[in-house]
Amino acid sequence: MDQREVLDRLRNAKSAHLGWVNRARALIEGNPVDQEKIPVMPTDCIFGKWYYGDGRALSKLTSFRDVEQPHNELHRIYAEIFNILFEQKKGSFLSRMLGGRKREQEKRMQEARDRFHDLQQMSNIIIAKLDKIEKDIRALTPEQQRMMFGG
């Protein structure tokens, strides 16, 4: 693998991350999204599969290791959002008749939107860290590249 290929894979992982965030946003906005397309676990998303797979070639870079905690936090926040949106609350018959279920759903949607703000901030941190990884890769000497990527 050479520097260009490593950077391409990094950019693809970054793009996958941004797509994941956009699908999470669509879900919160009430648009139909297949729940399977927004994995809850950090190792199940396309970015996570890269990070814990091919991306491990970059594990000697501090900037690479610095992505794991915010990525895990992003998925923790999303798990909260997922539970807010898909948790089925059973109200009493009287509360359902008086419209309590709709108010409860509106309250849950607002809570999900509030948590999405936190998710978006964590995503911004991840993107900045991915930019730092790219910068670090570009700064590697040819010898460091051979040691890290082989070839």
C-alpha positions as CSV (number, residue, x, y, z in Angstrom):
1,M,0.0,0.0,0.0
2,D,1.3,3.5,-0.8
3,Q,0.5,6.9,0.6
4,R,-2.1,7.6,-2.1
5,E,-4.0,4.4,-1.4
6,V,-3.9,5.0,2.4
7,L,-5.2,8.6,1.9
8,D,-7.9,7.3,-0.4
9,R,-9.1,4.8,2.1
10,L,-9.0,7.4,4.9
11,R,-11.1,9.8,2.7
12,N,-13.6,7.0,2.0
13,A,-13.9,6.2,5.7
14,K,-14.4,10.0,6.4
15,S,-17.1,10.1,3.7
16,A,-18.8,7.0,5.1
17,H,-18.8,8.7,8.5
18,L,-20.4,11.8,7.1
19,G,-23.0,9.7,5.3
20,W,-23.8,7.9,8.6
21,V,-24.3,11.3,10.4
22,N,-26.6,12.4,7.5
23,R,-28.7,9.3,7.9
24,A,-29.0,9.8,11.6
25,R,-30.1,13.4,10.9
26,A,-32.7,12.2,8.4
27,L,-34.1,9.7,11.0
28,I,-34.4,12.5,13.6
29,E,-36.2,14.7,11.1
30,G,-38.8,12.0,10.6
31,N,-37.6,10.8,7.2
32,P,-37.8,7.0,6.7
33,V,-34.4,5.4,7.1
34,D,-33.7,1.7,7.4
35,Q,-32.6,1.3,11.1
36,E,-30.0,-1.2,9.8
37,K,-28.3,1.6,7.8
38,I,-27.3,3.5,11.0
39,P,-25.5,0.9,13.2
40,V,-25.5,1.6,16.9
41,M,-22.2,-0.2,17.6
42,P,-18.9,1.6,16.8
43,T,-17.5,-1.6,15.1
44,D,-20.5,-2.0,12.8
45,C,-20.5,1.2,10.9
46,I,-18.5,1.5,7.7
47,F,-16.1,3.9,9.4
48,G,-15.7,1.5,12.3
49,K,-15.0,-1.4,10.0
50,W,-12.2,0.6,8.4
51,Y,-10.9,1.9,11.7
52,Y,-10.7,-1.6,13.3
53,G,-9.7,-3.2,10.0
54,D,-7.5,-1.7,7.3
55,G,-7.0,1.5,9.3
56,R,-5.0,-0.3,11.9
57,A,-2.0,0.2,9.6
58,L,-2.1,3.8,10.9
59,S,-2.1,2.7,14.6
60,K,1.4,4.0,15.2
61,L,0.1,7.5,14.6
62,T,-1.1,9.3,17.8
63,S,-3.6,11.1,15.7
64,F,-5.1,7.8,14.6
65,R,-5.4,6.5,18.2
66,D,-7.0,9.8,19.2
67,V,-10.1,9.1,17.0
68,E,-11.3,6.0,19.0
69,Q,-12.7,7.7,22.1
70,P,-14.8,10.3,20.2
71,H,-16.0,7.7,17.8
72,N,-17.1,5.5,20.7
73,E,-18.8,8.5,22.3
74,L,-20.6,9.4,19.0
75,H,-22.1,5.9,19.0
76,R,-23.0,6.1,22.7
77,I,-24.9,9.3,22.0
78,Y,-26.5,7.7,18.9
79,A,-27.6,4.7,21.0
80,E,-29.4,7.2,23.4
81,I,-31.1,8.8,20.4
82,F,-32.0,5.4,19.0
83,N,-33.6,4.4,22.3
84,I,-35.5,7.7,22.5
85,L,-36.9,7.3,19.0
86,F,-37.7,3.6,19.1
87,E,-38.6,3.0,22.7
88,Q,-42.3,2.0,22.8
89,K,-43.9,3.7,25.7
90,K,-47.3,2.3,26.7
91,G,-49.5,4.9,28.2
92,S,-52.8,4.3,30.0
93,F,-55.9,4.0,27.9
94,L,-57.1,7.3,29.2
95,S,-53.9,9.1,28.3
96,R,-54.0,7.7,24.8
97,M,-57.6,8.8,24.4
98,L,-56.7,12.4,25.6
99,G,-53.7,12.7,23.2
100,G,-51.0,12.0,25.7
101,R,-49.2,9.7,23.3
102,K,-48.8,12.4,20.7
103,R,-47.4,14.8,23.3
104,E,-45.1,12.1,24.5
105,Q,-43.9,11.5,21.0
106,E,-43.3,15.2,20.4
107,K,-41.3,15.4,23.7
108,R,-39.2,12.4,22.6
109,M,-38.5,13.9,19.2
110,Q,-37.3,17.2,20.8
111,E,-35.1,15.2,23.2
112,A,-33.7,13.3,20.2
113,R,-33.0,16.6,18.3
114,D,-31.2,17.9,21.4
115,R,-29.0,14.9,21.6
116,F,-28.3,15.1,17.9
117,H,-26.7,18.5,18.6
118,D,-24.3,16.6,20.8
119,L,-23.8,14.0,18.2
120,Q,-23.0,16.6,15.6
121,Q,-20.4,18.2,17.8
122,M,-18.7,14.9,18.4
123,S,-18.8,14.3,14.6
124,N,-17.0,17.6,14.1
125,I,-14.3,16.5,16.5
126,I,-13.9,13.3,14.6
127,I,-13.6,15.1,11.3
128,A,-11.0,17.4,12.7
129,K,-9.0,14.4,14.0
130,L,-9.3,12.7,10.6
131,D,-7.9,15.9,9.0
132,K,-5.0,15.6,11.4
133,I,-4.4,12.0,10.5
134,E,-4.3,13.0,6.8
135,K,-1.8,15.8,7.6
136,D,0.3,13.3,9.6
137,I,0.3,10.8,6.7
138,R,1.5,13.5,4.3
139,A,4.3,14.4,6.7
140,L,5.7,10.9,6.8
141,T,9.1,10.4,5.1
142,P,9.3,7.7,2.4
143,E,11.1,5.5,4.9
144,Q,8.4,5.9,7.6
145,Q,5.7,5.2,4.9
146,R,7.5,1.9,4.0
147,M,7.7,0.9,7.7
148,M,4.0,1.8,8.3
149,F,2.4,0.7,5.1
150,G,4.8,-1.9,3.7
151,G,5.8,-1.9,0.1
